[in-house]
Amino acid sequence: MPRNITTSSFKKLPGGFLICLALILATEAFLYSSRAYFMEDFWNKFIVNERELVNMPGDFDYLIIGDSLQKTGINTALVSDRVLNLGLPGSKPLGQYLLLKNYLEKHKPPKAVFFYMDPEDTEQSILVILRYFVSFKDFLSIWPELTWKERKYFITRYWESMDLRTVGAITRDWYRGPNDVFIGEMKKNLGYLPSSRAGRVMPDDRFRKTKERYASRISMTEQDHKYLDKFIELAEENKIKVVFLGQLLPKELYDIFERSGFNADYLRFLEDAKRRYPGAYFVDEPIVEIDNSMFGDISHVNTAGAKFYTEYFKDKIFKPYSEMFDKEEVKR
C-alpha cells in the first residue's frame, strides 16, 4: 500500500472514532429519554416515572418519602388529598435527598415529610437510582462522592439496565400495560400503586426456609450518613418538619431480627438520630410487626397488608401529626 494512502487512513481514524462515539451517545440519549416506554420491569417503572409525580402541578402540604414498602403500602388517596406518596423503590438517603431537592425546585415547601430510611443492606440501591432517577444535573452534583463503578452505571444507564432482571432474592415482575396507564394510576392515587404481588400470601415459614433478609446489624454507610445529614439540613432550611417512620416487618422476620440483635441495633440508631436531629420527630412505634400473610413477598405488603398499613398510617401517624402542624401554622 502506498505510504500516502496509509497516512491518509490513519488521519481519518480519529474523526471516524469521534463520529461513532457521537452516534453511540446520541442513541443512548434517545433511549434514555424514551426509557419509560421501552421498560417492562414493574419496579424500575416506579423509579423512572417518579419525576412525573415530582413535576405534577399543584403543591402538597405533606410528603411521604421512603422506599417501595411505602410506595406500594400506603394508599395516599385514602389518607388525604394533601399528601403525596414519593416512595422511591430501592432508595437510601442519597436518592431521597435528591428527591426532596427536585420537588422543592418546582413546588413550595410542604409542612412536613414523613420519612423512612431502609436500615437493611440494599447494596444495589444506588445503582438502581443512578440508572433511572438521577438527572445529569444531579449527577454532576454528586460526582465526587461516587466510585467509578457507580459513575459507569449512570453514563451507560440504559444499556446497563437491559440485562438486570433481579435485585437480591426478588425476581423482578413485568408490567405489560402502556406506560401512560401506569403514570395515570400513580397520579390518581397520589403516588401509590399496589405491589405486583399484592394478590399473593407469604407463608409463615418463608424466612426460616430461605434465610432471606437475615441480618444482625443495620446497614448505614458513610455515604448514607452524609446524605441523611444533607436531607435534614435541606428540610430545616425550608422550614419542613421531618417525621421518622418506623419499620413494618413480617412477624417471622421480626422474631429473627430480635434474636440476631438487628432490632436492638436499629433502635440504637434511632436514639442516636434523636440526639443528632433534635428538631425531627419520631413515631411512637419504631417497629410494627404484622402476620406474614399480609406480605406478598419478602419486602412488600399484599392487598390486606396495604389496607392495614394505610389505616395505621392515617390514624396513628398522619392525623395526629398533621393536626399538630396545622395548629402550629395557625398560631404563627
C-alpha positions in Angstrom: 0.0 0.0 0.0 1.4 3.4 -0.9 2.7 5.4 2.1 0.4 8.4 1.4 -2.7 6.2 1.5 -1.7 4.7 4.8 -1.0 8.1 6.3 -4.4 9.4 5.0 -6.3 6.5 6.5 -4.6 7.0 9.9 -5.5 10.7 9.9 -9.1 9.8 9.2 -9.3 7.4 12.1 -9.8 9.9 15.0 -12.6 11.7 13.1 -14.4 8.4 12.4 -14.0 7.4 16.0 -15.5 10.6 17.2 -18.4 10.2 14.8 -19.1 6.7 16.1 -18.8 7.9 19.7 -21.2 10.8 19.0 -23.7 8.3 17.4 -23.5 6.0 20.4 -24.1 8.8 22.8 -26.9 10.2 20.7 -28.5 6.7 20.7 -28.1 6.4 24.5 -29.6 9.8 25.0 -32.6 8.9 22.8 -33.2 5.6 24.5 -32.8 7.2 27.9 -35.4 9.9 27.1 -37.8 7.2 26.0 -36.8 4.5 28.5 -40.1 4.5 30.3 -41.9 3.3 27.2 -39.3 0.5 26.5 -39.0 -0.7 30.0 -41.2 -3.5 31.2 -39.7 -4.1 34.6 -42.5 -3.2 37.1 -40.3 -2.0 39.9 -38.0 0.2 37.8 -41.0 1.7 36.1 -41.8 3.2 39.6 -38.4 4.8 39.7 -38.2 6.1 36.1 -41.7 7.6 36.4 -41.1 9.2 39.8 -40.4 12.6 38.1 -43.9 12.6 36.7 -45.1 12.9 40.3 -42.5 15.4 41.3 -43.4 17.5 38.2 -47.2 17.4 38.8 -48.8 20.8 39.0 -50.0 21.9 42.4 -48.4 21.8 45.9 -48.9 19.3 48.7 -48.8 20.1 52.4 -47.3 16.7 53.2 -45.0 14.2 51.5 -44.1 10.6 52.2 -40.5 9.9 51.2 -39.5 6.3 51.7 -38.9 3.2 49.6 -41.0 0.6 47.8 -42.8 -0.5 51.1 -44.3 2.9 51.4 -44.9 3.3 47.7 -46.9 0.0 47.5 -48.2 0.0 51.1 -49.7 3.5 51.8 -52.7 4.4 49.6 -52.4 8.1 49.9 -55.7 8.7 48.0 -57.4 7.1 51.1 -55.4 9.2 53.6 -55.8 12.8 52.3 -55.6 14.8 49.1 -53.0 16.9 51.0 -50.3 14.2 51.0 -48.2 12.9 48.1 -46.5 9.5 48.2 -43.0 9.8 46.8 -41.7 6.4 47.9 -38.7 5.6 45.7 -38.1 1.9 45.4 -34.5 0.9 46.3 -33.7 4.3 47.7 -31.3 5.2 50.5 -30.5 8.7 51.7 -28.8 9.9 48.6 -31.8 9.2 46.4 -34.2 10.6 49.0 -32.1 13.8 49.3 -32.2 14.3 45.5 -35.9 13.5 45.5 -36.7 16.2 48.1 -34.4 18.7 46.3 -36.1 18.1 43.0 -39.5 18.5 44.5 -38.6 21.8 46.1 -37.3 23.2 42.7 -40.9 23.1 41.4 -43.1 23.4 44.5 -43.4 25.4 47.6 -42.1 23.6 50.7 -44.5 21.1 52.3 -45.3 21.5 56.0 -43.8 18.1 56.8 -42.2 15.0 55.3 -43.0 11.5 56.6 -39.6 9.9 56.1 -38.5 6.3 56.1 -34.9 5.1 55.6 -34.3 1.5 55.0 -31.8 0.2 57.6 -31.1 -3.0 55.8 -28.3 -3.7 53.3 -29.5 -2.6 49.9 -26.3 -3.0 48.0 -27.6 -2.2 44.6 -29.9 0.7 45.6 -27.6 3.5 44.4 -27.1 1.7 41.1 -30.9 1.5 40.6 -31.3 5.2 41.5 -28.4 6.2 39.2 -29.8 4.3 36.2 -33.3 5.6 36.4 -33.8 8.6 38.6 -30.8 10.9 38.7 -30.6 13.6 36.1 -27.3 14.9 34.5 -27.5 17.9 36.8 -27.9 15.7 39.8 -25.1 13.5 38.6 -22.6 16.4 38.4 -23.6 17.5 42.0 -22.8 14.1 43.4 -19.8 13.1 41.1 -17.1 13.5 43.9 -19.0 11.0 46.1 -19.3 8.3 43.5 -17.0 5.4 42.6 -16.0 4.8 39.0 -18.3 1.8 39.0 -21.2 4.0 40.1 -20.3 6.6 37.5 -20.4 3.9 34.8 -23.9 2.9 35.8 -25.1 6.5 35.2 -23.2 7.0 31.9 -24.3 3.7 30.4 -27.6 3.6 32.3 -29.9 2.4 29.5 -27.5 -0.4 28.4 -26.7 -1.4 31.9 -30.4 -1.8 32.7 -31.2 -4.2 29.8 -30.0 -7.5 31.4 -30.6 -6.7 35.1 -33.8 -8.7 35.9 -33.1 -9.4 39.5 -32.0 -7.5 42.6 -31.2 -9.6 45.6 -33.6 -12.5 46.0 -36.6 -11.0 44.3 -37.2 -11.7 40.6 -38.5 -8.5 39.0 -42.0 -8.8 37.7 -43.1 -7.4 34.3 -45.7 -4.6 33.6 -47.2 -5.2 30.2 -49.6 -2.2 30.0 -48.9 1.1 28.4 -46.7 3.5 30.4 -49.3 6.3 30.2 -51.7 4.0 32.1 -49.0 3.3 34.7 -48.4 7.1 35.2 -52.2 7.8 35.2 -52.8 5.3 38.0 -49.9 6.7 40.1 -51.2 10.2 39.7 -54.8 9.2 40.5 -53.6 7.5 43.7 -51.3 10.4 44.6 -48.2 8.3 44.2 -49.4 4.9 45.4 -49.6 1.8 43.3 -50.1 -1.7 44.7 -47.3 -4.2 44.6 -47.2 -6.5 41.6 -47.5 -9.4 44.1 -50.4 -7.8 46.0 -52.6 -10.9 45.3 -50.1 -13.4 46.9 -49.8 -14.5 50.5 -46.4 -15.3 52.0 -46.2 -18.5 54.1 -45.4 -18.3 57.8 -42.0 -20.1 57.4 -40.7 -18.3 54.4 -37.6 -16.7 56.1 -36.7 -19.9 58.1 -36.7 -21.9 54.8 -34.8 -19.4 52.6 -32.7 -17.4 55.1 -33.6 -14.3 53.1 -33.1 -10.9 54.8 -31.1 -12.4 57.7 -29.1 -9.6 59.3 -27.6 -8.9 62.8 -26.7 -5.2 62.2 -28.3 -2.3 60.3 -26.6 -1.0 57.2 -25.6 2.6 57.3 -22.6 3.5 55.2 -20.6 6.7 55.4 -22.4 8.0 52.3 -25.8 7.2 53.9 -24.9 9.3 57.0 -23.6 12.1 54.8 -26.8 12.3 52.7 -29.1 11.8 55.7 -27.5 14.9 57.2 -28.0 16.8 53.9 -31.6 15.7 53.8 -32.3 17.0 57.3 -30.4 20.3 56.5 -32.4 20.8 53.3 -35.6 20.3 55.2 -34.6 22.7 58.0 -33.5 25.4 55.5 -37.1 25.2 54.1 -38.8 25.0 57.5 -40.1 21.5 56.8 -40.8 19.2 59.7 -39.4 15.7 59.4 -41.2 12.7 60.9 -39.2 9.5 61.0 -41.3 6.5 60.3 -40.6 3.1 61.8 -40.3 -0.3 60.3 -43.1 -2.6 59.2 -42.0 -6.2 59.4 -43.4 -9.7 58.9 -43.8 -11.3 62.3 -41.4 -14.2 61.4 -38.7 -11.7 60.3 -39.3 -9.6 63.4 -38.6 -12.6 65.6 -35.4 -13.4 63.7 -34.2 -9.8 63.9 -35.0 -9.8 67.6 -32.8 -12.8 68.2 -30.0 -11.6 65.9 -29.7 -8.2 67.6 -30.8 -6.3 64.4 -33.8 -4.7 66.2 -31.7 -3.5 69.1 -29.2 -2.1 66.7 -32.0 -0.3 64.8 -33.4 1.2 68.0 -29.9 2.5 68.9 -29.7 4.1 65.5 -33.0 5.9 66.2 -31.8 7.1 69.6 -28.6 8.5 68.0 -30.8 10.2 65.3 -32.9 11.8 68.0 -29.8 13.4 69.5 -28.3 14.2 66.1 -31.5 15.8 64.8 -33.3 17.4 67.7 -35.8 19.2 65.5 -37.1 16.0 64.0 -40.0 13.9 65.2 -40.1 10.1 65.7 -43.2 7.9 65.7 -44.1 6.1 68.9 -43.9 2.6 67.5 -40.5 2.3 65.8 -41.1 -1.3 64.8 -44.5 -2.7 63.9 -44.9 -6.4 63.2 -47.8 -8.0 61.3 -48.5 -11.5 60.1 -46.5 -13.0 57.2 -49.9 -13.4 55.5 -50.1 -9.6 55.0 -47.0 -9.7 52.8 -47.0 -10.7 49.1 -43.2 -11.3 49.1 -40.3 -10.8 51.5 -40.4 -6.9 51.3 -43.8 -5.8 50.1 -47.3 -6.0 51.5 -50.2 -7.5 49.7 -53.8 -6.2 49.5 -54.5 -7.0 53.1 -51.2 -5.5 54.2 -51.7 -2.3 52.3 -55.2 -1.9 53.9 -53.6 -2.3 57.3 -50.6 0.0 56.6 -52.8 2.7 55.1 -55.2 2.7 58.0 -52.3 2.6 60.5 -50.5 5.5 58.8 -53.7 7.5 58.5 -55.0 7.1 62.1 -51.8 6.7 64.2 -49.4 9.0 62.3 -50.8 11.3 59.7 -53.9 12.6 61.6 -52.1 13.4 64.9 -49.0 15.0 63.3 -50.9 16.9 60.6 -53.3 18.3 63.2 -50.3 19.4 65.3 -48.5 21.0 62.4 -51.7 22.7 61.2 -52.3 24.2 64.6 -48.7 25.5 64.8 -49.1 27.2 61.5 -52.3 28.9 62.6 -50.6 30.2 65.7 -47.8 31.7 63.6 
